[in-house]
Amino acid sequence: QDFITETILGTGLSPYGILLLMMFILVFLGMFLDWVGILLLTVPIFIPIIQSLNFDGLFGLPGVDSSVVVLWFGVIYLVNMQMSFLTPPFGYALFYLRGVCPPEISMATIFRSALIFLAIQALAVFLCVVFPSIITWLPQAVYG
């Protein structure tokens, strides 16, 4: 774990670059593994890395407060995991959908149809990274 943490932190990437690298790793793993396996593999490695980084904000916008950075990352992590369920070759959600579709609808059609939903979710993740208050305002309002 320490080796991987030091390797990721030693890449010379900015905090947001490291976050992007983590998201790509999650999407890649989501193509081949179940979410439980990904959770058990990545969370013990990613959380200490996220806690050690300072997310000051992009494009001059407010960043993420260190008290809620794990919550912010957790929401982004989970949306990213859901995106991975729609990615071929093992898009679990797409195979579930295939089970309830009429026989004349092919898997290729289902995969192509899922692309717009992937794009929408990618946009949502981008907005949550650029505007972290989308995720953090309610918990901060409720719990102070």
HELIX and SHEET records of a PDB file:
HELIX    1   1 ASP A    2  LEU A    9  1                                   8    
HELIX    2   2 PRO A   15  GLY A   30  1                                  16    
HELIX    3   3 TRP A   35  SER A   52  1                                  18    
HELIX    4   4 VAL A   69  SER A   84  1                                  16    
HELIX    5   5 TYR A   92  VAL A  100  1                                   9    
HELIX    6   6 MET A  107  VAL A  130  1                                  24    
HELIX    7   7 SER A  133  TYR A  143  1                                  11    
END                                                                             
